[in-house]
Every structure is written in C-alpha cells, then in structure tokens.
Amino acid sequence: MTRLVKVNTLAVAKRWFKQLKAETHPIARKRIGIWKLPYQGVRAADYGYSSNTNYVVGNVLSVETKIPNLGERIA
C-alpha cells in the first residue's frame, strides 16, 4: 500500500515521515521522502500555524506520478 499525505507545516510533515518510515519495510524506507508543494488556491482561514508552502510525504513513485508540480525534496 502506498500512502501519500499532504500537510501544511514542516513539523507535521516530519512526524508523518517518521511514522511512514517505521511502518515500511527496511529496504523501502529509502524511497520515502518529503517534498515542498507550492500552495495553490485561497485559504478559507489564515491560521497562525499554516505557511504558504504545503508539504507532501510519501513514497517516491506514488508522489511523482500523482502530483505534477513538485518542489524540491527536503528529506
């Protein structure tokens, strides 16, 4: 099962990254990463913990095939 998670802060993205690495097989752990995703659209509410950049956490193959406009890879 490939999991793909979109979050709005880097701290939450790092927590998902840690959780996904713990759940996957040791060989597949190298394929999990965090990417920047430029925010698209208008927010309904501007919360203090949100930023203009969203983050995507998941397997390399699932992220690259499902999301065409990825930013740089963080982890």
C-alpha positions as protocol buffer text, in pm:
chain_id: "A"
residue {
  index: 1
  type: MET
  ca { x: 0 y: 0 z: 0 }
}
residue {
  index: 2
  type: THR
  ca { x: 138 y: 338 z: -96 }
}
residue {
  index: 3
  type: ARG
  ca { x: 42 y: 628 z: 124 }
}
residue {
  index: 4
  type: LEU
  ca { x: 51 y: 991 z: 23 }
}
residue {
  index: 5
  type: VAL
  ca { x: -4 y: 1267 z: 280 }
}
residue {
  index: 6
  type: LYS
  ca { x: -40 y: 1642 z: 218 }
}
residue {
  index: 7
  type: VAL
  ca { x: 20 y: 1868 z: 519 }
}
residue {
  index: 8
  type: ASN
  ca { x: 60 y: 2242 z: 575 }
}
residue {
  index: 9
  type: THR
  ca { x: 359 y: 2261 z: 810 }
}
residue {
  index: 10
  type: LEU
  ca { x: 706 y: 2112 z: 806 }
}
residue {
  index: 11
  type: ALA
  ca { x: 678 y: 1986 z: 1165 }
}
residue {
  index: 12
  type: VAL
  ca { x: 374 y: 1775 z: 1080 }
}
residue {
  index: 13
  type: ALA
  ca { x: 545 y: 1652 z: 763 }
}
residue {
  index: 14
  type: LYS
  ca { x: 842 y: 1533 z: 969 }
}
residue {
  index: 15
  type: ARG
  ca { x: 609 y: 1344 z: 1204 }
}
residue {
  index: 16
  type: TRP
  ca { x: 441 y: 1168 z: 911 }
}
residue {
  index: 17
  type: PHE
  ca { x: 783 y: 1095 z: 762 }
}
residue {
  index: 18
  type: LYS
  ca { x: 893 y: 929 z: 1085 }
}
residue {
  index: 19
  type: GLN
  ca { x: 570 y: 728 z: 1109 }
}
residue {
  index: 20
  type: LEU
  ca { x: 585 y: 609 z: 746 }
}
residue {
  index: 21
  type: LYS
  ca { x: 948 y: 505 z: 786 }
}
residue {
  index: 22
  type: ALA
  ca { x: 855 y: 300 z: 1094 }
}
residue {
  index: 23
  type: GLU
  ca { x: 568 y: 126 z: 911 }
}
residue {
  index: 24
  type: THR
  ca { x: 751 y: 30 z: 592 }
}
residue {
  index: 25
  type: HIS
  ca { x: 994 y: -248 z: 512 }
}
residue {
  index: 26
  type: PRO
  ca { x: 1362 y: -159 z: 580 }
}
residue {
  index: 27
  type: ILE
  ca { x: 1450 y: -177 z: 209 }
}
residue {
  index: 28
  type: ALA
  ca { x: 1163 y: 55 z: 109 }
}
residue {
  index: 29
  type: ARG
  ca { x: 1247 y: 320 z: 371 }
}
residue {
  index: 30
  type: LYS
  ca { x: 1491 y: 491 z: 134 }
}
residue {
  index: 31
  type: ARG
  ca { x: 1206 y: 567 z: -109 }
}
residue {
  index: 32
  type: ILE
  ca { x: 1004 y: 774 z: 138 }
}
residue {
  index: 33
  type: GLY
  ca { x: 1055 y: 1148 z: 121 }
}
residue {
  index: 34
  type: ILE
  ca { x: 923 y: 1498 z: 190 }
}
residue {
  index: 35
  type: TRP
  ca { x: 866 y: 1747 z: -94 }
}
residue {
  index: 36
  type: LYS
  ca { x: 766 y: 2111 z: -99 }
}
residue {
  index: 37
  type: LEU
  ca { x: 438 y: 2182 z: -275 }
}
residue {
  index: 38
  type: PRO
  ca { x: 361 y: 2546 z: -355 }
}
residue {
  index: 39
  type: TYR
  ca { x: 23 y: 2645 z: -211 }
}
residue {
  index: 40
  type: GLN
  ca { x: -249 y: 2659 z: -473 }
}
residue {
  index: 41
  type: GLY
  ca { x: -570 y: 2844 z: -412 }
}
residue {
  index: 42
  type: VAL
  ca { x: -708 y: 3065 z: -139 }
}
residue {
  index: 43
  type: ARG
  ca { x: -731 y: 2957 z: 222 }
}
residue {
  index: 44
  type: ALA
  ca { x: -1066 y: 2961 z: 393 }
}
residue {
  index: 45
  type: ALA
  ca { x: -898 y: 3086 z: 710 }
}
residue {
  index: 46
  type: ASP
  ca { x: -546 y: 3208 z: 767 }
}
residue {
  index: 47
  type: TYR
  ca { x: -426 y: 3013 z: 1070 }
}
residue {
  index: 48
  type: GLY
  ca { x: -106 y: 3102 z: 1251 }
}
residue {
  index: 49
  type: TYR
  ca { x: 43 y: 2755 z: 1209 }
}
residue {
  index: 50
  type: SER
  ca { x: -1 y: 2744 z: 831 }
}
residue {
  index: 51
  type: SER
  ca { x: 251 y: 2861 z: 578 }
}
residue {
  index: 52
  type: ASN
  ca { x: 236 y: 2942 z: 207 }
}
residue {
  index: 53
  type: THR
  ca { x: 408 y: 2612 z: 133 }
}
residue {
  index: 54
  type: ASN
  ca { x: 241 y: 2276 z: 170 }
}
residue {
  index: 55
  type: TYR
  ca { x: 438 y: 1955 z: 205 }
}
residue {
  index: 56
  type: VAL
  ca { x: 387 y: 1609 z: 60 }
}
residue {
  index: 57
  type: VAL
  ca { x: 510 y: 1298 z: 238 }
}
residue {
  index: 58
  type: GLY
  ca { x: 513 y: 957 z: 76 }
}
residue {
  index: 59
  type: ASN
  ca { x: 675 y: 702 z: -150 }
}
residue {
  index: 60
  type: VAL
  ca { x: 875 y: 845 z: -441 }
}
residue {
  index: 61
  type: LEU
  ca { x: 681 y: 660 z: -709 }
}
residue {
  index: 62
  type: SER
  ca { x: 336 y: 747 z: -578 }
}
residue {
  index: 63
  type: VAL
  ca { x: 421 y: 1113 z: -518 }
}
residue {
  index: 64
  type: GLU
  ca { x: 586 y: 1173 z: -855 }
}
residue {
  index: 65
  type: THR
  ca { x: 306 y: 1007 z: -1052 }
}
residue {
  index: 66
  type: LYS
  ca { x: 14 y: 1171 z: -869 }
}
residue {
  index: 67
  type: ILE
  ca { x: 146 y: 1526 z: -820 }
}
residue {
  index: 68
  type: PRO
  ca { x: 285 y: 1700 z: -1130 }
}
residue {
  index: 69
  type: ASN
  ca { x: 413 y: 2029 z: -977 }
}
residue {
  index: 70
  type: LEU
  ca { x: 651 y: 1917 z: -703 }
}
residue {
  index: 71
  type: GLY
  ca { x: 904 y: 2147 z: -549 }
}
residue {
  index: 72
  type: GLU
  ca { x: 1239 y: 2047 z: -403 }
}
residue {
  index: 73
  type: ARG
  ca { x: 1283 y: 1732 z: -199 }
}
residue {
  index: 74
  type: ILE
  ca { x: 1359 y: 1803 z: 168 }
}
residue {
  index: 75
  type: ALA
  ca { x: 1419 y: 1454 z: 304 }
}
